[in-house]
Amino acid sequence: MSPCVDTLAVRCLAGCDLHPYLADVARLRMTVFRDWPYLYDGDMAYERDYLAAYASSPRSVFVLAMDGDTVVGVSTGVPLAEDAPAFRVPFQACGIDVDTVFYFGESVLLPAYRGRGLGHAFFDHREAHARGLGGFSLAAFAAVDRDDRDTRRPVDHRGNEAFWQKRGYTRQSGMTMRLAWNELGHGETDHALTFWTRPL
């Protein structure tokens, strides 16, 4: 049964206002990122720690997609200077001042709610938040690099690259970071993620 459009709403929260939704957002991340291309085998303890770091920043943003009282999607953002050092290194290596970069953490949305414009809403709200803070000239996010020949790739998988390009983002070849997470069937695995950016 398809969700009713009339029950959908988007809420934009500062990090300190997220605490009542932390468990919901953690479960959502574990559900959506379990699929290709992340194949993330998550656990609640890690998720709580990860999200708590974002929620502790007064300049972070959480965009929640709600179906009534249920969180069905979330998109995050934080000043790059407040994220982990590994995220900053590729920018510093290119001579980019990390204080001028606003980093978009993730956008996750349950499959039944896709194709309803929520992806655009996620970007619109995060970009507006960064501009409203002032001092940021660049928006950025990182996407995991996967081999299209990987046999685990679903035959009907459609990537987000065309969507990101239409939003004005450009993949920055060579601006790549390494990040490890528990991958289904493989345990902790090192992954390459490449940054996409656009001027704000």
mmCIF file of the C-alpha atoms, coordinates in Angstrom:
data_MODEL
# 
_entry.id   MODEL 
# 
loop_
_atom_site.group_PDB 
_atom_site.id 
_atom_site.type_symbol 
_atom_site.label_atom_id 
_atom_site.label_alt_id 
_atom_site.label_comp_id 
_atom_site.label_asym_id 
_atom_site.label_entity_id 
_atom_site.label_seq_id 
_atom_site.pdbx_PDB_ins_code 
_atom_site.Cartn_x 
_atom_site.Cartn_y 
_atom_site.Cartn_z 
_atom_site.occupancy 
_atom_site.B_iso_or_equiv 
_atom_site.pdbx_formal_charge 
_atom_site.auth_seq_id 
_atom_site.auth_comp_id 
_atom_site.auth_asym_id 
_atom_site.auth_atom_id 
_atom_site.pdbx_PDB_model_num 
ATOM 1   C CA . MET A 1 1   ? 0.000  0.000   0.000   1.00 0.00 ? 1   MET A CA 1 
ATOM 2   C CA . SER A 1 2   ? 1.443  3.372   -1.008  1.00 0.00 ? 2   SER A CA 1 
ATOM 3   C CA . PRO A 1 3   ? 1.805  6.107   1.602   1.00 0.00 ? 3   PRO A CA 1 
ATOM 4   C CA . CYS A 1 4   ? -0.641 8.992   1.436   1.00 0.00 ? 4   CYS A CA 1 
ATOM 5   C CA . VAL A 1 5   ? 0.977  12.209  0.194   1.00 0.00 ? 5   VAL A CA 1 
ATOM 6   C CA . ASP A 1 6   ? -1.239 14.260  2.530   1.00 0.00 ? 6   ASP A CA 1 
ATOM 7   C CA . THR A 1 7   ? 0.434  12.691  5.567   1.00 0.00 ? 7   THR A CA 1 
ATOM 8   C CA . LEU A 1 8   ? 3.997  13.548  4.476   1.00 0.00 ? 8   LEU A CA 1 
ATOM 9   C CA . ALA A 1 9   ? 5.833  16.503  5.975   1.00 0.00 ? 9   ALA A CA 1 
ATOM 10  C CA . VAL A 1 10  ? 9.418  17.751  6.102   1.00 0.00 ? 10  VAL A CA 1 
ATOM 11  C CA . ARG A 1 11  ? 10.876 19.126  9.333   1.00 0.00 ? 11  ARG A CA 1 
ATOM 12  C CA . CYS A 1 12  ? 14.178 20.981  9.572   1.00 0.00 ? 12  CYS A CA 1 
ATOM 13  C CA . LEU A 1 13  ? 15.848 20.680  12.984  1.00 0.00 ? 13  LEU A CA 1 
ATOM 14  C CA . ALA A 1 14  ? 18.983 22.059  14.554  1.00 0.00 ? 14  ALA A CA 1 
ATOM 15  C CA . GLY A 1 15  ? 21.231 19.358  15.981  1.00 0.00 ? 15  GLY A CA 1 
ATOM 16  C CA . CYS A 1 16  ? 20.262 20.043  19.582  1.00 0.00 ? 16  CYS A CA 1 
ATOM 17  C CA . ASP A 1 17  ? 16.608 19.400  18.721  1.00 0.00 ? 17  ASP A CA 1 
ATOM 18  C CA . LEU A 1 18  ? 17.238 15.914  17.318  1.00 0.00 ? 18  LEU A CA 1 
ATOM 19  C CA . HIS A 1 19  ? 17.519 13.992  20.594  1.00 0.00 ? 19  HIS A CA 1 
ATOM 20  C CA . PRO A 1 20  ? 13.889 12.759  20.680  1.00 0.00 ? 20  PRO A CA 1 
ATOM 21  C CA . TYR A 1 21  ? 14.424 11.243  17.207  1.00 0.00 ? 21  TYR A CA 1 
ATOM 22  C CA . LEU A 1 22  ? 17.906 9.728   17.628  1.00 0.00 ? 22  LEU A CA 1 
ATOM 23  C CA . ALA A 1 23  ? 16.729 6.104   17.912  1.00 0.00 ? 23  ALA A CA 1 
ATOM 24  C CA . ASP A 1 24  ? 14.368 6.501   14.926  1.00 0.00 ? 24  ASP A CA 1 
ATOM 25  C CA . VAL A 1 25  ? 17.099 8.005   12.758  1.00 0.00 ? 25  VAL A CA 1 
ATOM 26  C CA . ALA A 1 26  ? 19.585 5.308   13.811  1.00 0.00 ? 26  ALA A CA 1 
ATOM 27  C CA . ARG A 1 27  ? 17.169 2.523   12.817  1.00 0.00 ? 27  ARG A CA 1 
ATOM 28  C CA . LEU A 1 28  ? 16.461 4.241   9.519   1.00 0.00 ? 28  LEU A CA 1 
ATOM 29  C CA . ARG A 1 29  ? 20.161 4.529   8.671   1.00 0.00 ? 29  ARG A CA 1 
ATOM 30  C CA . MET A 1 30  ? 20.746 0.863   9.473   1.00 0.00 ? 30  MET A CA 1 
ATOM 31  C CA . THR A 1 31  ? 17.780 -0.153  7.295   1.00 0.00 ? 31  THR A CA 1 
ATOM 32  C CA . VAL A 1 32  ? 18.551 1.922   4.198   1.00 0.00 ? 32  VAL A CA 1 
ATOM 33  C CA . PHE A 1 33  ? 22.346 1.571   4.252   1.00 0.00 ? 33  PHE A CA 1 
ATOM 34  C CA . ARG A 1 34  ? 22.005 -2.211  4.454   1.00 0.00 ? 34  ARG A CA 1 
ATOM 35  C CA . ASP A 1 35  ? 21.206 -2.140  0.731   1.00 0.00 ? 35  ASP A CA 1 
ATOM 36  C CA . TRP A 1 36  ? 23.588 -1.577  -2.176  1.00 0.00 ? 36  TRP A CA 1 
ATOM 37  C CA . PRO A 1 37  ? 25.881 0.291   -2.504  1.00 0.00 ? 37  PRO A CA 1 
ATOM 38  C CA . TYR A 1 38  ? 26.780 0.548   1.189   1.00 0.00 ? 38  TYR A CA 1 
ATOM 39  C CA . LEU A 1 39  ? 25.909 -2.986  2.361   1.00 0.00 ? 39  LEU A CA 1 
ATOM 40  C CA . TYR A 1 40  ? 26.253 -1.674  5.905   1.00 0.00 ? 40  TYR A CA 1 
ATOM 41  C CA . ASP A 1 41  ? 25.841 -4.141  8.757   1.00 0.00 ? 41  ASP A CA 1 
ATOM 42  C CA . GLY A 1 42  ? 25.205 -1.566  11.459  1.00 0.00 ? 42  GLY A CA 1 
ATOM 43  C CA . ASP A 1 43  ? 24.622 -1.657  15.175  1.00 0.00 ? 43  ASP A CA 1 
ATOM 44  C CA . MET A 1 44  ? 22.659 0.691   17.410  1.00 0.00 ? 44  MET A CA 1 
ATOM 45  C CA . ALA A 1 45  ? 25.581 1.575   19.704  1.00 0.00 ? 45  ALA A CA 1 
ATOM 46  C CA . TYR A 1 46  ? 27.706 2.855   16.801  1.00 0.00 ? 46  TYR A CA 1 
ATOM 47  C CA . GLU A 1 47  ? 24.743 4.724   15.344  1.00 0.00 ? 47  GLU A CA 1 
ATOM 48  C CA . ARG A 1 48  ? 23.980 6.513   18.601  1.00 0.00 ? 48  ARG A CA 1 
ATOM 49  C CA . ASP A 1 49  ? 27.619 7.636   18.932  1.00 0.00 ? 49  ASP A CA 1 
ATOM 50  C CA . TYR A 1 50  ? 27.774 8.777   15.315  1.00 0.00 ? 50  TYR A CA 1 
ATOM 51  C CA . LEU A 1 51  ? 24.541 10.750  15.491  1.00 0.00 ? 51  LEU A CA 1 
ATOM 52  C CA . ALA A 1 52  ? 25.337 12.201  18.910  1.00 0.00 ? 52  ALA A CA 1 
ATOM 53  C CA . ALA A 1 53  ? 28.404 13.882  17.411  1.00 0.00 ? 53  ALA A CA 1 
ATOM 54  C CA . TYR A 1 54  ? 26.198 15.605  14.805  1.00 0.00 ? 54  TYR A CA 1 
ATOM 55  C CA . ALA A 1 55  ? 23.518 16.425  17.361  1.00 0.00 ? 55  ALA A CA 1 
ATOM 56  C CA . SER A 1 56  ? 26.058 18.132  19.625  1.00 0.00 ? 56  SER A CA 1 
ATOM 57  C CA . SER A 1 57  ? 26.844 20.776  17.000  1.00 0.00 ? 57  SER A CA 1 
ATOM 58  C CA . PRO A 1 58  ? 24.699 23.920  17.228  1.00 0.00 ? 58  PRO A CA 1 
ATOM 59  C CA . ARG A 1 59  ? 25.344 24.541  13.510  1.00 0.00 ? 59  ARG A CA 1 
ATOM 60  C CA . SER A 1 60  ? 24.341 21.093  12.233  1.00 0.00 ? 60  SER A CA 1 
ATOM 61  C CA . VAL A 1 61  ? 21.043 20.404  10.509  1.00 0.00 ? 61  VAL A CA 1 
ATOM 62  C CA . PHE A 1 62  ? 18.731 17.398  10.335  1.00 0.00 ? 62  PHE A CA 1 
ATOM 63  C CA . VAL A 1 63  ? 16.005 17.340  7.710   1.00 0.00 ? 63  VAL A CA 1 
ATOM 64  C CA . LEU A 1 64  ? 13.372 14.769  8.667   1.00 0.00 ? 64  LEU A CA 1 
ATOM 65  C CA . ALA A 1 65  ? 10.763 13.337  6.306   1.00 0.00 ? 65  ALA A CA 1 
ATOM 66  C CA . MET A 1 66  ? 7.753  12.381  8.411   1.00 0.00 ? 66  MET A CA 1 
ATOM 67  C CA . ASP A 1 67  ? 4.723  10.265  7.612   1.00 0.00 ? 67  ASP A CA 1 
ATOM 68  C CA . GLY A 1 68  ? 2.510  11.361  10.446  1.00 0.00 ? 68  GLY A CA 1 
ATOM 69  C CA . ASP A 1 69  ? 4.637  10.738  13.543  1.00 0.00 ? 69  ASP A CA 1 
ATOM 70  C CA . THR A 1 70  ? 6.947  8.235   11.819  1.00 0.00 ? 70  THR A CA 1 
ATOM 71  C CA . VAL A 1 71  ? 10.398 9.193   10.553  1.00 0.00 ? 71  VAL A CA 1 
ATOM 72  C CA . VAL A 1 72  ? 10.716 7.760   7.020   1.00 0.00 ? 72  VAL A CA 1 
ATOM 73  C CA . GLY A 1 73  ? 13.722 9.719   5.827   1.00 0.00 ? 73  GLY A CA 1 
ATOM 74  C CA . VAL A 1 74  ? 16.536 11.902  7.101   1.00 0.00 ? 74  VAL A CA 1 
ATOM 75  C CA . SER A 1 75  ? 19.240 14.097  5.664   1.00 0.00 ? 75  SER A CA 1 
ATOM 76  C CA . THR A 1 76  ? 22.077 15.641  7.668   1.00 0.00 ? 76  THR A CA 1 
ATOM 77  C CA . GLY A 1 77  ? 24.648 18.387  7.414   1.00 0.00 ? 77  GLY A CA 1 
ATOM 78  C CA . VAL A 1 78  ? 27.422 19.882  9.543   1.00 0.00 ? 78  VAL A CA 1 
ATOM 79  C CA . PRO A 1 79  ? 30.295 22.313  9.031   1.00 0.00 ? 79  PRO A CA 1 
ATOM 80  C CA . LEU A 1 80  ? 33.192 20.282  7.651   1.00 0.00 ? 80  LEU A CA 1 
ATOM 81  C CA . ALA A 1 81  ? 35.500 21.734  10.294  1.00 0.00 ? 81  ALA A CA 1 
ATOM 82  C CA . GLU A 1 82  ? 33.376 20.001  12.941  1.00 0.00 ? 82  GLU A CA 1 
ATOM 83  C CA . ASP A 1 83  ? 33.457 16.571  11.274  1.00 0.00 ? 83  ASP A CA 1 
ATOM 84  C CA . ALA A 1 84  ? 36.077 13.855  11.765  1.00 0.00 ? 84  ALA A CA 1 
ATOM 85  C CA . PRO A 1 85  ? 39.628 14.603  10.522  1.00 0.00 ? 85  PRO A CA 1 
ATOM 86  C CA . ALA A 1 86  ? 39.438 11.980  7.749   1.00 0.00 ? 86  ALA A CA 1 
ATOM 87  C CA . PHE A 1 87  ? 36.717 14.026  6.029   1.00 0.00 ? 87  PHE A CA 1 
ATOM 88  C CA . ARG A 1 88  ? 38.846 17.171  6.052   1.00 0.00 ? 88  ARG A CA 1 
ATOM 89  C CA . VAL A 1 89  ? 42.090 15.736  4.678   1.00 0.00 ? 89  VAL A CA 1 
ATOM 90  C CA . PRO A 1 90  ? 41.144 15.685  0.931   1.00 0.00 ? 90  PRO A CA 1 
ATOM 91  C CA . PHE A 1 91  ? 40.138 19.359  1.108   1.00 0.00 ? 91  PHE A CA 1 
ATOM 92  C CA . GLN A 1 92  ? 43.254 20.388  2.977   1.00 0.00 ? 92  GLN A CA 1 
ATOM 93  C CA . ALA A 1 93  ? 45.364 18.510  0.419   1.00 0.00 ? 93  ALA A CA 1 
ATOM 94  C CA . CYS A 1 94  ? 43.765 20.662  -2.312  1.00 0.00 ? 94  CYS A CA 1 
ATOM 95  C CA . GLY A 1 95  ? 44.342 23.883  -0.396  1.00 0.00 ? 95  GLY A CA 1 
ATOM 96  C CA . ILE A 1 96  ? 40.634 24.396  0.366   1.00 0.00 ? 96  ILE A CA 1 
ATOM 97  C CA . ASP A 1 97  ? 39.865 26.140  3.651   1.00 0.00 ? 97  ASP A CA 1 
ATOM 98  C CA . VAL A 1 98  ? 37.683 23.632  5.547   1.00 0.00 ? 98  VAL A CA 1 
ATOM 99  C CA . ASP A 1 99  ? 36.001 26.499  7.400   1.00 0.00 ? 99  ASP A CA 1 
ATOM 100 C CA . THR A 1 100 ? 34.328 27.469  4.123   1.00 0.00 ? 100 THR A CA 1 
ATOM 101 C CA . VAL A 1 101 ? 32.865 23.991  3.447   1.00 0.00 ? 101 VAL A CA 1 
ATOM 102 C CA . PHE A 1 102 ? 29.505 22.702  4.668   1.00 0.00 ? 102 PHE A CA 1 
ATOM 103 C CA . TYR A 1 103 ? 29.386 18.905  4.596   1.00 0.00 ? 103 TYR A CA 1 
ATOM 104 C CA . PHE A 1 104 ? 26.241 16.905  3.821   1.00 0.00 ? 104 PHE A CA 1 
ATOM 105 C CA . GLY A 1 105 ? 26.401 13.656  5.769   1.00 0.00 ? 105 GLY A CA 1 
ATOM 106 C CA . GLU A 1 106 ? 23.747 11.436  4.215   1.00 0.00 ? 106 GLU A CA 1 
ATOM 107 C CA . SER A 1 107 ? 20.270 11.247  2.793   1.00 0.00 ? 107 SER A CA 1 
ATOM 108 C CA . VAL A 1 108 ? 18.334 8.078   3.549   1.00 0.00 ? 108 VAL A CA 1 
ATOM 109 C CA . LEU A 1 109 ? 14.721 7.450   2.607   1.00 0.00 ? 109 LEU A CA 1 
ATOM 110 C CA . LEU A 1 110 ? 12.586 4.327   2.781   1.00 0.00 ? 110 LEU A CA 1 
ATOM 111 C CA . PRO A 1 111 ? 11.872 2.919   -0.717  1.00 0.00 ? 111 PRO A CA 1 
ATOM 112 C CA . ALA A 1 112 ? 8.096  3.448   -0.531  1.00 0.00 ? 112 ALA A CA 1 
ATOM 113 C CA . TYR A 1 113 ? 8.621  7.210   -0.225  1.00 0.00 ? 113 TYR A CA 1 
ATOM 114 C CA . ARG A 1 114 ? 11.023 7.729   -3.115  1.00 0.00 ? 114 ARG A CA 1 
ATOM 115 C CA . GLY A 1 115 ? 10.038 9.603   -6.258  1.00 0.00 ? 115 GLY A CA 1 
ATOM 116 C CA . ARG A 1 116 ? 7.981  12.187  -4.348  1.00 0.00 ? 116 ARG A CA 1 
ATOM 117 C CA . GLY A 1 117 ? 10.418 15.104  -4.426  1.00 0.00 ? 117 GLY A CA 1 
ATOM 118 C CA . LEU A 1 118 ? 11.849 14.476  -0.973  1.00 0.00 ? 118 LEU A CA 1 
ATOM 119 C CA . GLY A 1 119 ? 15.377 14.134  -2.364  1.00 0.00 ? 119 GLY A CA 1 
ATOM 120 C CA . HIS A 1 120 ? 15.180 17.690  -3.695  1.00 0.00 ? 120 HIS A CA 1 
ATOM 121 C CA . ALA A 1 121 ? 13.714 18.875  -0.387  1.00 0.00 ? 121 ALA A CA 1 
ATOM 122 C CA . PHE A 1 122 ? 16.659 17.341  1.463   1.00 0.00 ? 122 PHE A CA 1 
ATOM 123 C CA . PHE A 1 123 ? 19.143 19.288  -0.664  1.00 0.00 ? 123 PHE A CA 1 
ATOM 124 C CA . ASP A 1 124 ? 17.077 22.497  -0.681  1.00 0.00 ? 124 ASP A CA 1 
ATOM 125 C CA . HIS A 1 125 ? 16.875 22.635  3.120   1.00 0.00 ? 125 HIS A CA 1 
ATOM 126 C CA . ARG A 1 126 ? 20.527 21.784  3.712   1.00 0.00 ? 126 ARG A CA 1 
ATOM 127 C CA . GLU A 1 127 ? 21.776 24.293  1.156   1.00 0.00 ? 127 GLU A CA 1 
ATOM 128 C CA . ALA A 1 128 ? 19.500 26.988  2.621   1.00 0.00 ? 128 ALA A CA 1 
ATOM 129 C CA . HIS A 1 129 ? 20.719 26.163  6.123   1.00 0.00 ? 129 HIS A CA 1 
ATOM 130 C CA . ALA A 1 130 ? 24.374 26.507  5.076   1.00 0.00 ? 130 ALA A CA 1 
ATOM 131 C CA . ARG A 1 131 ? 23.705 29.816  3.326   1.00 0.00 ? 131 ARG A CA 1 
ATOM 132 C CA . GLY A 1 132 ? 21.785 31.062  6.343   1.00 0.00 ? 132 GLY A CA 1 
ATOM 133 C CA . LEU A 1 133 ? 24.713 30.375  8.645   1.00 0.00 ? 133 LEU A CA 1 
ATOM 134 C CA . GLY A 1 134 ? 27.003 32.451  6.448   1.00 0.00 ? 134 GLY A CA 1 
ATOM 135 C CA . GLY A 1 135 ? 30.670 31.957  5.740   1.00 0.00 ? 135 GLY A CA 1 
ATOM 136 C CA . PHE A 1 136 ? 30.309 28.837  3.610   1.00 0.00 ? 136 PHE A CA 1 
ATOM 137 C CA . SER A 1 137 ? 31.199 28.962  -0.086  1.00 0.00 ? 137 SER A CA 1 
ATOM 138 C CA . LEU A 1 138 ? 31.135 25.243  -0.881  1.00 0.00 ? 138 LEU A CA 1 
ATOM 139 C CA . ALA A 1 139 ? 28.741 22.342  -0.248  1.00 0.00 ? 139 ALA A CA 1 
ATOM 140 C CA . ALA A 1 140 ? 30.145 18.816  -0.334  1.00 0.00 ? 140 ALA A CA 1 
ATOM 141 C CA . PHE A 1 141 ? 29.246 15.195  0.250   1.00 0.00 ? 141 PHE A CA 1 
ATOM 142 C CA . ALA A 1 142 ? 31.014 11.863  -0.250  1.00 0.00 ? 142 ALA A CA 1 
ATOM 143 C CA . ALA A 1 143 ? 29.702 8.808   -2.095  1.00 0.00 ? 143 ALA A CA 1 
ATOM 144 C CA . VAL A 1 144 ? 31.098 5.295   -1.869  1.00 0.00 ? 144 VAL A CA 1 
ATOM 145 C CA . ASP A 1 145 ? 32.969 4.038   -4.933  1.00 0.00 ? 145 ASP A CA 1 
ATOM 146 C CA . ARG A 1 146 ? 31.777 0.651   -6.189  1.00 0.00 ? 146 ARG A CA 1 
ATOM 147 C CA . ASP A 1 147 ? 32.749 -1.404  -9.218  1.00 0.00 ? 147 ASP A CA 1 
ATOM 148 C CA . ASP A 1 148 ? 29.805 -1.673  -11.617 1.00 0.00 ? 148 ASP A CA 1 
ATOM 149 C CA . ARG A 1 149 ? 30.916 -5.261  -12.272 1.00 0.00 ? 149 ARG A CA 1 
ATOM 150 C CA . ASP A 1 150 ? 30.480 -6.217  -8.611  1.00 0.00 ? 150 ASP A CA 1 
ATOM 151 C CA . THR A 1 151 ? 28.180 -9.255  -8.653  1.00 0.00 ? 151 THR A CA 1 
ATOM 152 C CA . ARG A 1 152 ? 26.342 -7.950  -5.594  1.00 0.00 ? 152 ARG A CA 1 
ATOM 153 C CA . ARG A 1 153 ? 25.058 -4.949  -7.549  1.00 0.00 ? 153 ARG A CA 1 
ATOM 154 C CA . PRO A 1 154 ? 21.299 -5.378  -8.142  1.00 0.00 ? 154 PRO A CA 1 
ATOM 155 C CA . VAL A 1 155 ? 20.451 -5.554  -11.839 1.00 0.00 ? 155 VAL A CA 1 
ATOM 156 C CA . ASP A 1 156 ? 17.784 -2.866  -11.423 1.00 0.00 ? 156 ASP A CA 1 
ATOM 157 C CA . HIS A 1 157 ? 19.949 -0.490  -9.396  1.00 0.00 ? 157 HIS A CA 1 
ATOM 158 C CA . ARG A 1 158 ? 19.845 3.150   -10.496 1.00 0.00 ? 158 ARG A CA 1 
ATOM 159 C CA . GLY A 1 159 ? 22.557 5.394   -9.124  1.00 0.00 ? 159 GLY A CA 1 
ATOM 160 C CA . ASN A 1 160 ? 22.039 8.977   -7.988  1.00 0.00 ? 160 ASN A CA 1 
ATOM 161 C CA . GLU A 1 161 ? 24.753 10.481  -10.167 1.00 0.00 ? 161 GLU A CA 1 
ATOM 162 C CA . ALA A 1 162 ? 22.366 12.073  -12.690 1.00 0.00 ? 162 ALA A CA 1 
ATOM 163 C CA . PHE A 1 163 ? 20.294 13.566  -9.861  1.00 0.00 ? 163 PHE A CA 1 
ATOM 164 C CA . TRP A 1 164 ? 23.370 15.031  -8.181  1.00 0.00 ? 164 TRP A CA 1 
ATOM 165 C CA . GLN A 1 165 ? 24.598 16.504  -11.446 1.00 0.00 ? 165 GLN A CA 1 
ATOM 166 C CA . LYS A 1 166 ? 21.227 18.174  -12.047 1.00 0.00 ? 166 LYS A CA 1 
ATOM 167 C CA . ARG A 1 167 ? 21.568 19.711  -8.587  1.00 0.00 ? 167 ARG A CA 1 
ATOM 168 C CA . GLY A 1 168 ? 24.843 21.280  -9.747  1.00 0.00 ? 168 GLY A CA 1 
ATOM 169 C CA . TYR A 1 169 ? 27.255 18.909  -8.013  1.00 0.00 ? 169 TYR A CA 1 
ATOM 170 C CA . THR A 1 170 ? 30.469 17.721  -9.644  1.00 0.00 ? 170 THR A CA 1 
ATOM 171 C CA . ARG A 1 171 ? 32.419 14.596  -8.774  1.00 0.00 ? 171 ARG A CA 1 
ATOM 172 C CA . GLN A 1 172 ? 35.937 15.573  -7.748  1.00 0.00 ? 172 GLN A CA 1 
ATOM 173 C CA . SER A 1 173 ? 38.170 12.776  -9.033  1.00 0.00 ? 173 SER A CA 1 
ATOM 174 C CA . GLY A 1 174 ? 41.153 12.416  -6.743  1.00 0.00 ? 174 GLY A CA 1 
ATOM 175 C CA . MET A 1 175 ? 39.388 13.910  -3.721  1.00 0.00 ? 175 MET A CA 1 
ATOM 176 C CA . THR A 1 176 ? 38.874 10.561  -2.056  1.00 0.00 ? 176 THR A CA 1 
ATOM 177 C CA . MET A 1 177 ? 38.859 9.441   1.560   1.00 0.00 ? 177 MET A CA 1 
ATOM 178 C CA . ARG A 1 178 ? 39.011 6.014   3.185   1.00 0.00 ? 178 ARG A CA 1 
ATOM 179 C CA . LEU A 1 179 ? 36.392 4.874   5.676   1.00 0.00 ? 179 LEU A CA 1 
ATOM 180 C CA . ALA A 1 180 ? 35.812 1.486   7.274   1.00 0.00 ? 180 ALA A CA 1 
ATOM 181 C CA . TRP A 1 181 ? 32.488 -0.045  8.291   1.00 0.00 ? 181 TRP A CA 1 
ATOM 182 C CA . ASN A 1 182 ? 31.048 -3.492  8.885   1.00 0.00 ? 182 ASN A CA 1 
ATOM 183 C CA . GLU A 1 183 ? 30.002 -4.838  5.500   1.00 0.00 ? 183 GLU A CA 1 
ATOM 184 C CA . LEU A 1 184 ? 27.472 -7.641  5.142   1.00 0.00 ? 184 LEU A CA 1 
ATOM 185 C CA . GLY A 1 185 ? 29.294 -10.952 4.999   1.00 0.00 ? 185 GLY A CA 1 
ATOM 186 C CA . HIS A 1 186 ? 32.747 -9.357  5.205   1.00 0.00 ? 186 HIS A CA 1 
ATOM 187 C CA . GLY A 1 187 ? 33.061 -7.710  8.622   1.00 0.00 ? 187 GLY A CA 1 
ATOM 188 C CA . GLU A 1 188 ? 34.962 -4.436  8.949   1.00 0.00 ? 188 GLU A CA 1 
ATOM 189 C CA . THR A 1 189 ? 36.050 -3.394  5.462   1.00 0.00 ? 189 THR A CA 1 
ATOM 190 C CA . ASP A 1 190 ? 37.935 -0.370  4.159   1.00 0.00 ? 190 ASP A CA 1 
ATOM 191 C CA . HIS A 1 191 ? 36.061 1.664   1.507   1.00 0.00 ? 191 HIS A CA 1 
ATOM 192 C CA . ALA A 1 192 ? 36.903 4.517   -0.833  1.00 0.00 ? 192 ALA A CA 1 
ATOM 193 C CA . LEU A 1 193 ? 34.502 7.470   -0.967  1.00 0.00 ? 193 LEU A CA 1 
ATOM 194 C CA . THR A 1 194 ? 34.854 10.323  -3.460  1.00 0.00 ? 194 THR A CA 1 
ATOM 195 C CA . PHE A 1 195 ? 33.612 13.851  -2.830  1.00 0.00 ? 195 PHE A CA 1 
ATOM 196 C CA . TRP A 1 196 ? 31.090 15.794  -4.869  1.00 0.00 ? 196 TRP A CA 1 
ATOM 197 C CA . THR A 1 197 ? 30.943 19.582  -4.511  1.00 0.00 ? 197 THR A CA 1 
ATOM 198 C CA . ARG A 1 198 ? 29.088 22.669  -5.692  1.00 0.00 ? 198 ARG A CA 1 
ATOM 199 C CA . PRO A 1 199 ? 29.496 26.373  -4.938  1.00 0.00 ? 199 PRO A CA 1 
ATOM 200 C CA . LEU A 1 200 ? 27.009 27.852  -2.502  1.00 0.00 ? 200 LEU A CA 1 
# 
